[in-house]
Amino acid sequence: MAKMNMIQALNSALDNMMERDPDVISFGEDAGYFGGVFRVTANLQTKYGLDRSFDAPINEAAIMGMAIGMAAKGLKPVAEIQFSDYIFPGLDQIVSEMSRIRYRTAGAFTTPVVVRTPCGGGIRGGQTHSMSPEAFFTQVPGVQVVMPSNPYDAKGLLIAAIESPDPVIFFEPKRLYNGPFEGHSGGALASWGNHPKGEVPEGHYSLPIGKAEVVREGSAVTIVAYGTLVLVAQAAAEKAGIDAEVIDLKTLVPYDIETIARSVNKTGRCIVAQEAPRTSGFAAELAAQIQEECFFALEAPIQRVTGWDTPYPHAHEWSYFPGPDRFINAMNTVLEA
Amino acid sequence: MAHTEPRFHVPSPHVRPGDKPDFSHIAIPPAGEAKRPDTAVPGMETQDLALGLVRVLDHNHQAVGEWDPKLDADVLREGLRHMVLTRVYDDRMLKLQRQGKMSFYMKSTGEEAVAVAGAMAMSKDDMVFPSYRQQGILFARGRDIVEMMCHCISNSRDNLKGRQLPVHYTWAEGKFFSISGNLATQLPQAVGYAMACEYRGDGEIAATWIGDGSTAEGDFHGALVLASTYRAPVIVNVVNNQWAISTFQGIAAGEAPTFAYKGLGYGLASLRVDGNDFLAVYAATQWAAKRARDGHGTTVIEHFTYRADAHSTSDDPSGYRPKGENEIWPLGDPVERLKQHLIGLGEWDDERHAALEKELNELVIASYKEAESHGTLHDGPLSPVESIFEDVYAEPDWRLRRQRQDLGV
């Protein structure tokens, strides 16, 4: 075991996989020599060579297309999109190509690319460096969508993504790269060094895609969250002294409905959370499915804690961010109902 | 009719429906004029070739000049056979579409040489990322015609389980990648595939095809950046057949003198070739394939040709171009030109040609009969309904398993 932040854990995942499998290669804008603007691919070029860790031109569509072609030949490309806000030029290649090659060729070709991309706000990134566009990709049959919330999961899930026979869009909540975050702006940055999920094995391990985890047990209300908001939800429950059960979804596609339903059937109350804008977000899918599965166990309407239906503002970032107070309000609402 | 001078420049073709077909504005350099440089030439030194026109067959159907690939008569006859088969197949499939046997069809009439000669000049181990008008590659690589038809009529034997529109073929064993309806997406994919060939060091290269209109897509330019940056062993074929559905090539070309010329901006070797000249297409592809295999990178080849028929069965060209243009296309008909070349060599004659057409017609008719015995889109049998839930992922997850139950299959 070693202490790792999420950047180091992701780097360790890539390092492990590149060591084990010569077909694994990594590339992206600034992702080669320099090791990525967030340093996730640091040292890989030195260790594995220019043709396994290299810089790509600034063209996300070309990067995605190149990755698809490489995967069609049997390589395992891990392509970085520098910020998930920049993924849109590559959308046609993901939505119309990568996700459907297996289907439209009836399995004759497969293109299991891993797309790594930092997402979410909380780093003063303004509207072009803060988005959480995960819901777009949950509308795309053929890709899996993953978003870890801590270093241990990040490494295990990235290894699973690289080993997956299917394409994976792997979202990295960048607010959590360097430390856990409880949703309060300002103050000193916390360290993963003091967090149990900052203990990361140095070797190879993987966590199953499609499995959620109950990270805080409780009986009063279930909070389903993923990414940064998992930690915020836990902190909010502590702060309010509410016996909330918090589920870290980890995988959005395919999401773990069993774990969610078991919890909601137990607590009878549910909050679903996302950092993205509210309308048509992934929380809406969760709410719809939960009411289908658990309607007769529900004591109160399902509440959503989300970003606002606005672009992510720069100066008023913390008014946008769904922090602990919004979770506490939602918990009070469902508990009072 | 009132005429308002446009306030900004919008290119327009020389003639429109009702006008007399006219290609007098197209300069056709004589066959044999183009120089054939060494395949290791720096890309920028191909400027004359990007602006000119590589032609081998002259107006007497004789092979002339440095680009003559000097092929054996057997190879020429094989090429002719694949081209005639492509044409016969297209004509029959169009008729069948008109009879309601399939939802959609796209002919490649007039462009047979681009696909057939291109495929024959490469190794069968090389990967191709075609667009939707290169069915000739499949014939050149020996794809079973019945299988092609079963795909087009989406029946129980369609190798794509009825998931793709007709003519969007895939044939993995023949190194023929899946055709997309989204234009130009295959370009960066072909480059990535070619880079993976280099990575594997297996001597394989890749080729891709794109229409003149689709060169306006970002993926074309992104692919050329990649190809240039990583010196990928890939051949980028731009099939300039003058028309993107109803839009003439000038809307995509803009002020660029040729489509091949665009490759020079990326420092890539770029050739403009008479796409109706089997020998020229063969020679250019052979040149580009050697260049790629020897580690000198990508070649852009513009195939200058003419889409002799409609874009697809959903299109009516009489709405945007004069009738009869294909008959006066200055570079003629690719099948007729290769036929006349072989006759000139004393290696072919009208009787043998008529017999070939008859044989291939019968083959296509018999193949359709067999294909139809496996069902049609209209009357079935199709692939099993439950197959719609297969191949979305390697294994269906709970959502797909439940949805299959919901559908009751």
Contacts between the chains, C-beta under 8 A, distances in Angstrom:
chain1	res1	chain2	res2	distance
A	25	B	199	7.5
A	51	B	199	6.2
A	56	B	226	8.0
A	57	B	222	7.6
A	57	B	225	4.9
A	57	B	226	6.8
A	57	B	229	5.9
A	59	B	218	7.5
A	59	B	221	7.9
A	59	B	222	4.1
A	59	B	225	6.2
A	59	B	226	7.8
A	61	B	188	6.8
A	61	B	218	5.7
A	61	B	219	5.5
A	61	B	222	5.3
A	62	B	188	4.6
A	62	B	191	7.9
A	62	B	219	7.1
A	62	B	222	3.1
A	62	B	223	6.3
A	62	B	225	6.3
A	62	B	226	5.2
A	63	B	188	8.0
A	64	B	188	7.5
A	65	B	185	6.4
A	65	B	187	6.9
A	65	B	188	2.6
A	65	B	189	4.9
A	65	B	191	7.4
A	65	B	192	6.3
A	65	B	219	6.2
A	65	B	222	6.9
A	65	B	223	6.8
A	65	B	226	8.0
A	66	B	188	5.2
A	66	B	189	7.5
A	66	B	191	5.9
A	66	B	192	3.5
A	66	B	195	6.9
A	66	B	226	5.6
A	67	B	192	6.2
A	68	B	188	7.7
A	68	B	189	4.9
A	68	B	192	6.3
A	69	B	129	7.7
A	69	B	188	6.8
A	69	B	189	3.8
A	69	B	190	6.0
A	69	B	191	6.3
A	69	B	192	2.7
A	69	B	193	3.7
A	69	B	194	7.4
A	69	B	195	7.4
A	69	B	196	6.8
A	69	B	206	7.6
A	70	B	192	4.4
A	70	B	193	6.8
A	70	B	195	6.4
A	70	B	196	4.4
A	70	B	199	7.8
A	71	B	192	7.9
A	72	B	177	6.7
A	72	B	189	6.8
A	72	B	192	7.8
A	72	B	193	5.6
A	72	B	196	7.9
A	73	B	127	7.6
A	73	B	192	7.9
A	73	B	193	5.1
A	73	B	196	3.6
A	73	B	197	6.6
A	73	B	200	7.0
A	74	B	196	7.3
A	74	B	200	7.9
A	75	B	196	5.0
A	75	B	199	6.7
A	77	B	192	7.7
A	89	B	218	7.2
A	92	B	182	5.9
A	92	B	185	6.3
A	92	B	219	7.6
A	93	B	185	6.1
A	93	B	188	7.2
A	93	B	219	7.6
A	96	B	180	6.7
A	96	B	182	4.5
A	96	B	185	6.5
A	97	B	180	6.5
A	97	B	182	7.2
A	97	B	185	5.1
A	97	B	189	7.1
A	101	B	178	6.2
A	102	B	391	5.0
A	102	B	392	7.4
A	102	B	393	7.5
A	102	B	394	7.5
A	103	B	163	6.1
A	103	B	391	4.7
A	103	B	392	5.6
A	104	B	160	6.6
A	104	B	163	5.4
A	104	B	164	5.5
A	104	B	168	7.6
A	104	B	170	7.3
A	104	B	178	5.5
A	105	B	160	6.7
A	105	B	170	4.4
A	105	B	172	7.0
A	105	B	178	4.7
A	106	B	159	6.2
A	106	B	160	5.1
A	106	B	161	4.7
A	106	B	163	6.8
A	106	B	170	7.7
A	106	B	390	8.0
A	106	B	391	5.8
A	107	B	390	7.9
A	107	B	391	4.9
A	108	B	159	7.4
A	108	B	170	5.5
A	108	B	171	7.9
A	108	B	172	3.8
A	108	B	178	7.7
A	109	B	170	7.0
A	109	B	172	6.1
A	109	B	177	6.7
A	109	B	178	6.0
A	110	B	394	7.6
A	141	B	392	5.1
A	142	B	392	5.5
A	142	B	393	6.8
A	144	B	393	7.5
A	164	B	394	8.0
A	165	B	393	7.8
A	165	B	394	3.9
A	166	B	393	4.9
A	166	B	394	5.7
A	210	B	397	6.5
A	253	B	397	8.0
A	254	B	397	3.6
A	254	B	398	6.3
A	254	B	399	6.0
A	257	B	398	6.6
